[in-house]
């Protein structure tokens, strides 16, 4: 199980960071969560430490985005 930070680059030069999760059978990608790589890295590390089940990933991201706002 693992969560990794991914980076996407847009035509306007902006970069968006998101999460990739692989549990050995399923690949989940949640792109463009933030323009700050450190906040997404912190989220990935917390998901790994907590051994977050992928079924809860969207709820965790919803809370993450609410905290950013």
Backbone atoms as SQL, in Angstrom:
CREATE TABLE atoms (id INTEGER PRIMARY KEY, chain TEXT, resi INTEGER, resn TEXT, atom TEXT, x REAL, y REAL, z REAL);
INSERT INTO atoms VALUES
  (1, 'A', 1, 'UNK', 'N', 0.865, -1.174, 0.000),
  (2, 'A', 1, 'UNK', 'CA', 0.000, 0.000, 0.000),
  (3, 'A', 1, 'UNK', 'C', 0.902, 1.225, 0.000),
  (4, 'A', 2, 'UNK', 'N', 0.500, 2.236, -0.707),
  (5, 'A', 2, 'UNK', 'CA', 1.293, 3.440, -0.695),
  (6, 'A', 2, 'UNK', 'C', 0.587, 4.608, -1.347),
  (7, 'A', 3, 'UNK', 'N', 0.908, 5.784, -0.850),
  (8, 'A', 3, 'UNK', 'CA', 0.403, 7.036, -1.397),
  (9, 'A', 3, 'UNK', 'C', 1.597, 7.849, -1.849),
  (10, 'A', 4, 'UNK', 'N', 1.514, 8.384, -3.059),
  (11, 'A', 4, 'UNK', 'CA', 2.593, 9.176, -3.625),
  (12, 'A', 4, 'UNK', 'C', 2.033, 10.487, -4.156),
  (13, 'A', 5, 'UNK', 'N', 2.870, 11.507, -4.133),
  (14, 'A', 5, 'UNK', 'CA', 2.507, 12.809, -4.693),
  (15, 'A', 5, 'UNK', 'C', 2.795, 12.778, -6.191),
  (16, 'A', 6, 'UNK', 'N', 1.851, 13.288, -6.953),
  (17, 'A', 6, 'UNK', 'CA', 2.029, 13.418, -8.399),
  (18, 'A', 6, 'UNK', 'C', 1.964, 14.897, -8.761),
  (19, 'A', 7, 'UNK', 'N', 2.520, 15.236, -9.893),
  (20, 'A', 7, 'UNK', 'CA', 2.545, 16.626, -10.338),
  (21, 'A', 7, 'UNK', 'C', 2.074, 16.701, -11.787),
  (22, 'A', 8, 'UNK', 'N', 1.176, 17.628, -12.024),
  (23, 'A', 8, 'UNK', 'CA', 0.728, 17.896, -13.383),
  (24, 'A', 8, 'UNK', 'C', 1.069, 19.329, -13.755),
  (25, 'A', 9, 'UNK', 'N', 1.440, 19.542, -14.994),
  (26, 'A', 9, 'UNK', 'CA', 1.775, 20.884, -15.469),
  (27, 'A', 9, 'UNK', 'C', 0.737, 21.291, -16.499),
  (28, 'A', 10, 'UNK', 'N', 0.226, 22.495, -16.345),
  (29, 'A', 10, 'UNK', 'CA', -0.808, 23.004, -17.230),
  (30, 'A', 10, 'UNK', 'C', -0.213, 23.944, -18.261),
  (31, 'A', 11, 'UNK', 'N', -0.981, 24.208, -19.321),
  (32, 'A', 11, 'UNK', 'CA', -0.489, 25.052, -20.419),
  (33, 'A', 11, 'UNK', 'C', -0.060, 26.439, -19.962),
  (34, 'A', 12, 'UNK', 'N', -0.710, 26.952, -18.925),
  (35, 'A', 12, 'UNK', 'CA', -0.366, 28.291, -18.435),
  (36, 'A', 12, 'UNK', 'C', 0.859, 28.284, -17.515),
  (37, 'A', 13, 'UNK', 'N', 1.501, 27.121, -17.356),
  (38, 'A', 13, 'UNK', 'CA', 2.693, 27.016, -16.521),
  (39, 'A', 13, 'UNK', 'C', 2.407, 26.621, -15.085),
  (40, 'A', 14, 'UNK', 'N', 1.145, 26.648, -14.716),
  (41, 'A', 14, 'UNK', 'CA', 0.771, 26.290, -13.343),
  (42, 'A', 14, 'UNK', 'C', 1.022, 24.814, -13.114),
  (43, 'A', 15, 'UNK', 'N', 1.363, 24.459, -11.872),
  (44, 'A', 15, 'UNK', 'CA', 1.526, 23.059, -11.499),
  (45, 'A', 15, 'UNK', 'C', 0.484, 22.710, -10.453),
  (46, 'A', 16, 'UNK', 'N', -0.067, 21.542, -10.589),
  (47, 'A', 16, 'UNK', 'CA', -1.037, 21.044, -9.625),
  (48, 'A', 16, 'UNK', 'C', -0.558, 19.716, -9.078),
  (49, 'A', 17, 'UNK', 'N', -0.661, 19.551, -7.772),
  (50, 'A', 17, 'UNK', 'CA', -0.179, 18.339, -7.118),
  (51, 'A', 17, 'UNK', 'C', -1.350, 17.531, -6.609),
  (52, 'A', 18, 'UNK', 'N', -1.210, 16.228, -6.724),
  (53, 'A', 18, 'UNK', 'CA', -2.270, 15.339, -6.297),
  (54, 'A', 18, 'UNK', 'C', -1.698, 14.073, -5.703),
  (55, 'A', 19, 'UNK', 'N', -2.580, 13.097, -5.511),
  (56, 'A', 19, 'UNK', 'CA', -2.187, 11.830, -4.909),
  (57, 'A', 19, 'UNK', 'C', -2.397, 10.675, -5.877),
  (58, 'A', 20, 'UNK', 'N', -1.506, 9.725, -5.778),
  (59, 'A', 20, 'UNK', 'CA', -1.641, 8.451, -6.462),
  (60, 'A', 20, 'UNK', 'C', -1.596, 7.389, -5.367),
  (61, 'A', 21, 'UNK', 'N', -2.480, 6.406, -5.467),
  (62, 'A', 21, 'UNK', 'CA', -2.501, 5.316, -4.494),
  (63, 'A', 21, 'UNK', 'C', -2.515, 3.989, -5.237),
  (64, 'A', 22, 'UNK', 'N', -1.642, 3.095, -4.804),
  (65, 'A', 22, 'UNK', 'CA', -1.587, 1.749, -5.373),
  (66, 'A', 22, 'UNK', 'C', -1.607, 0.756, -4.222),
  (67, 'A', 23, 'UNK', 'N', -2.565, -0.167, -4.237),
  (68, 'A', 23, 'UNK', 'CA', -2.657, -1.166, -3.165),
  (69, 'A', 23, 'UNK', 'C', -2.302, -2.568, -3.637),
  (70, 'A', 24, 'UNK', 'N', -1.731, -2.671, -4.810),
  (71, 'A', 24, 'UNK', 'CA', -1.357, -3.961, -5.355),
  (72, 'A', 24, 'UNK', 'C', -2.357, -4.485, -6.370),
  (73, 'A', 25, 'UNK', 'N', -3.573, -3.954, -6.330),
  (74, 'A', 25, 'UNK', 'CA', -4.596, -4.384, -7.281),
  (75, 'A', 25, 'UNK', 'C', -5.317, -3.218, -7.943),
  (76, 'A', 26, 'UNK', 'N', -5.359, -2.095, -7.258),
  (77, 'A', 26, 'UNK', 'CA', -6.125, -0.955, -7.767),
  (78, 'A', 26, 'UNK', 'C', -5.275, 0.310, -7.733),
  (79, 'A', 27, 'UNK', 'N', -5.340, 1.063, -8.817),
  (80, 'A', 27, 'UNK', 'CA', -4.635, 2.338, -8.916),
  (81, 'A', 27, 'UNK', 'C', -5.661, 3.458, -8.838),
  (82, 'A', 28, 'UNK', 'N', -5.462, 4.371, -7.904),
  (83, 'A', 28, 'UNK', 'CA', -6.331, 5.549, -7.783),
  (84, 'A', 28, 'UNK', 'C', -5.490, 6.790, -7.996),
  (85, 'A', 29, 'UNK', 'N', -6.015, 7.736, -8.755),
  (86, 'A', 29, 'UNK', 'CA', -5.335, 9.000, -8.999),
  (87, 'A', 29, 'UNK', 'C', -6.310, 10.126, -8.697),
  (88, 'A', 30, 'UNK', 'N', -5.877, 11.037, -7.863),
  (89, 'A', 30, 'UNK', 'CA', -6.645, 12.244, -7.560),
  (90, 'A', 30, 'UNK', 'C', -5.711, 13.421, -7.839),
  (91, 'A', 31, 'UNK', 'N', -5.897, 14.030, -9.001),
  (92, 'A', 31, 'UNK', 'CA', -4.977, 15.061, -9.485),
  (93, 'A', 31, 'UNK', 'C', -5.429, 16.460, -9.082),
  (94, 'A', 32, 'UNK', 'N', -4.473, 17.379, -9.123),
  (95, 'A', 32, 'UNK', 'CA', -4.711, 18.816, -8.968),
  (96, 'A', 32, 'UNK', 'C', -5.467, 19.162, -7.685),
  (97, 'A', 33, 'UNK', 'N', -4.963, 18.680, -6.560),
  (98, 'A', 33, 'UNK', 'CA', -5.569, 18.997, -5.266),
  (99, 'A', 33, 'UNK', 'C', -5.088, 20.330, -4.725),
  (100, 'A', 34, 'UNK', 'N', -3.852, 20.692, -5.051),
  (101, 'A', 34, 'UNK', 'CA', -3.272, 21.926, -4.524),
  (102, 'A', 34, 'UNK', 'C', -2.092, 22.337, -5.395),
  (103, 'A', 35, 'UNK', 'N', -1.778, 23.615, -5.350),
  (104, 'A', 35, 'UNK', 'CA', -0.579, 24.098, -6.034),
  (105, 'A', 35, 'UNK', 'C', 0.632, 24.061, -5.104),
  (106, 'A', 36, 'UNK', 'N', 0.428, 23.649, -3.854),
  (107, 'A', 36, 'UNK', 'CA', 1.504, 23.580, -2.862),
  (108, 'A', 36, 'UNK', 'C', 1.915, 22.122, -2.648),
  (109, 'A', 37, 'UNK', 'N', 3.092, 21.752, -3.128),
  (110, 'A', 37, 'UNK', 'CA', 3.505, 20.343, -3.005),
  (111, 'A', 37, 'UNK', 'C', 3.673, 19.887, -1.563),
  (112, 'A', 38, 'UNK', 'N', 4.058, 20.785, -0.671),
  (113, 'A', 38, 'UNK', 'CA', 4.288, 20.393, 0.723),
  (114, 'A', 38, 'UNK', 'C', 3.002, 19.967, 1.420),
  (115, 'A', 39, 'UNK', 'N', 1.891, 20.632, 1.122),
  (116, 'A', 39, 'UNK', 'CA', 0.637, 20.241, 1.766),
  (117, 'A', 39, 'UNK', 'C', 0.171, 18.879, 1.262),
  (118, 'A', 40, 'UNK', 'N', 0.386, 18.606, -0.005),
  (119, 'A', 40, 'UNK', 'CA', -0.012, 17.310, -0.554),
  (120, 'A', 40, 'UNK', 'C', 0.932, 16.220, -0.055),
  (121, 'A', 41, 'UNK', 'N', 2.210, 16.526, 0.077),
  (122, 'A', 41, 'UNK', 'CA', 3.159, 15.570, 0.641),
  (123, 'A', 41, 'UNK', 'C', 2.773, 15.224, 2.078),
  (124, 'A', 42, 'UNK', 'N', 2.390, 16.217, 2.859),
  (125, 'A', 42, 'UNK', 'CA', 1.946, 15.971, 4.230),
  (126, 'A', 42, 'UNK', 'C', 0.719, 15.049, 4.239),
  (127, 'A', 43, 'UNK', 'N', -0.216, 15.301, 3.338),
  (128, 'A', 43, 'UNK', 'CA', -1.407, 14.458, 3.243),
  (129, 'A', 43, 'UNK', 'C', -1.016, 13.016, 2.890),
  (130, 'A', 44, 'UNK', 'N', -0.135, 12.836, 1.935),
  (131, 'A', 44, 'UNK', 'CA', 0.310, 11.494, 1.536),
  (132, 'A', 44, 'UNK', 'C', 0.978, 10.778, 2.706),
  (133, 'A', 45, 'UNK', 'N', 1.808, 11.490, 3.442),
  (134, 'A', 45, 'UNK', 'CA', 2.493, 10.880, 4.584),
  (135, 'A', 45, 'UNK', 'C', 1.509, 10.483, 5.674),
  (136, 'A', 46, 'UNK', 'N', 0.515, 11.331, 5.934),
  (137, 'A', 46, 'UNK', 'CA', -0.500, 10.991, 6.938),
  (138, 'A', 46, 'UNK', 'C', -1.329, 9.791, 6.500),
  (139, 'A', 47, 'UNK', 'N', -1.648, 9.708, 5.217),
  (140, 'A', 47, 'UNK', 'CA', -2.395, 8.550, 4.706),
  (141, 'A', 47, 'UNK', 'C', -1.582, 7.270, 4.870),
  (142, 'A', 48, 'UNK', 'N', -0.286, 7.348, 4.587),
  (143, 'A', 48, 'UNK', 'CA', 0.584, 6.179, 4.748),
  (144, 'A', 48, 'UNK', 'C', 0.707, 5.764, 6.215),
  (145, 'A', 49, 'UNK', 'N', 0.972, 6.741, 7.077),
  (146, 'A', 49, 'UNK', 'CA', 1.122, 6.430, 8.506),
  (147, 'A', 49, 'UNK', 'C', -0.140, 5.810, 9.079),
  (148, 'A', 50, 'UNK', 'N', -1.298, 6.335, 8.663),
  (149, 'A', 50, 'UNK', 'CA', -2.565, 5.833, 9.160),
  (150, 'A', 50, 'UNK', 'C', -3.064, 4.600, 8.428),
  (151, 'A', 51, 'UNK', 'N', -2.278, 4.134, 7.444),
  (152, 'A', 51, 'UNK', 'CA', -2.668, 2.974, 6.628),
  (153, 'A', 51, 'UNK', 'C', -4.102, 3.127, 6.111),
  (154, 'A', 52, 'UNK', 'N', -4.346, 4.303, 5.548),
  (155, 'A', 52, 'UNK', 'CA', -5.675, 4.657, 5.061),
  (156, 'A', 52, 'UNK', 'C', -6.155, 3.684, 3.992),
  (157, 'A', 53, 'UNK', 'N', -7.321, 3.127, 4.197),
  (158, 'A', 53, 'UNK', 'CA', -7.952, 2.264, 3.208),
  (159, 'A', 53, 'UNK', 'C', -8.416, 3.140, 2.049),
  (160, 'A', 54, 'UNK', 'N', -8.181, 2.706, 0.841),
  (161, 'A', 54, 'UNK', 'CA', -8.474, 3.512, -0.345),
  (162, 'A', 54, 'UNK', 'C', -9.953, 3.879, -0.460),
  (163, 'A', 55, 'UNK', 'N', -10.827, 3.101, 0.145),
  (164, 'A', 55, 'UNK', 'CA', -12.258, 3.411, 0.115),
  (165, 'A', 55, 'UNK', 'C', -12.606, 4.703, 0.827),
  (166, 'A', 56, 'UNK', 'N', -11.690, 5.187, 1.674),
  (167, 'A', 56, 'UNK', 'CA', -11.915, 6.440, 2.402),
  (168, 'A', 56, 'UNK', 'C', -11.198, 7.626, 1.767),
  (169, 'A', 57, 'UNK', 'N', -10.490, 7.381, 0.686),
  (170, 'A', 57, 'UNK', 'CA', -9.658, 8.433, 0.093),
  (171, 'A', 57, 'UNK', 'C', -10.467, 9.668, -0.301),
  (172, 'A', 58, 'UNK', 'N', -11.595, 9.498, -0.939),
  (173, 'A', 58, 'UNK', 'CA', -12.370, 10.660, -1.373),
  (174, 'A', 58, 'UNK', 'C', -12.887, 11.479, -0.193),
  (175, 'A', 59, 'UNK', 'N', -13.247, 10.821, 0.902),
  (176, 'A', 59, 'UNK', 'CA', -13.667, 11.550, 2.104),
  (177, 'A', 59, 'UNK', 'C', -12.511, 12.336, 2.697),
  (178, 'A', 60, 'UNK', 'N', -11.334, 11.731, 2.730),
  (179, 'A', 60, 'UNK', 'CA', -10.146, 12.413, 3.250),
  (180, 'A', 60, 'UNK', 'C', -9.816, 13.627, 2.378),
  (181, 'A', 61, 'UNK', 'N', -9.916, 13.480, 1.072),
  (182, 'A', 61, 'UNK', 'CA', -9.626, 14.590, 0.157),
  (183, 'A', 61, 'UNK', 'C', -10.660, 15.704, 0.335),
  (184, 'A', 62, 'UNK', 'N', -11.911, 15.341, 0.512),
  (185, 'A', 62, 'UNK', 'CA', -12.943, 16.346, 0.750),
  (186, 'A', 62, 'UNK', 'C', -12.617, 17.168, 1.995),
  (187, 'A', 63, 'UNK', 'N', -12.204, 16.506, 3.071),
  (188, 'A', 63, 'UNK', 'CA', -11.816, 17.219, 4.288),
  (189, 'A', 63, 'UNK', 'C', -10.565, 18.065, 4.055),
  (190, 'A', 64, 'UNK', 'N', -9.601, 17.524, 3.317),
  (191, 'A', 64, 'UNK', 'CA', -8.372, 18.243, 2.993),
  (192, 'A', 64, 'UNK', 'C', -8.684, 19.539, 2.248),
  (193, 'A', 65, 'UNK', 'N', -9.534, 19.462, 1.244),
  (194, 'A', 65, 'UNK', 'CA', -9.897, 20.648, 0.457),
  (195, 'A', 65, 'UNK', 'C', -10.688, 21.657, 1.291),
  (196, 'A', 66, 'UNK', 'N', -11.546, 21.174, 2.168),
  (197, 'A', 66, 'UNK', 'CA', -12.301, 22.076, 3.047),
  (198, 'A', 66, 'UNK', 'C', -11.356, 22.829, 3.976),
  (199, 'A', 67, 'UNK', 'N', -10.319, 22.168, 4.467),
  (200, 'A', 67, 'UNK', 'CA', -9.350, 22.813, 5.346),
  (201, 'A', 67, 'UNK', 'C', -8.519, 23.865, 4.612),
  (202, 'A', 68, 'UNK', 'N', -8.317, 23.687, 3.313),
  (203, 'A', 68, 'UNK', 'CA', -7.564, 24.670, 2.525),
  (204, 'A', 68, 'UNK', 'C', -8.341, 25.958, 2.322),
  (205, 'A', 69, 'UNK', 'N', -9.663, 25.825, 2.258),
  (206, 'A', 69, 'UNK', 'CA', -10.524, 26.967, 1.963),
  (207, 'A', 69, 'UNK', 'C', -10.724, 27.861, 3.079);
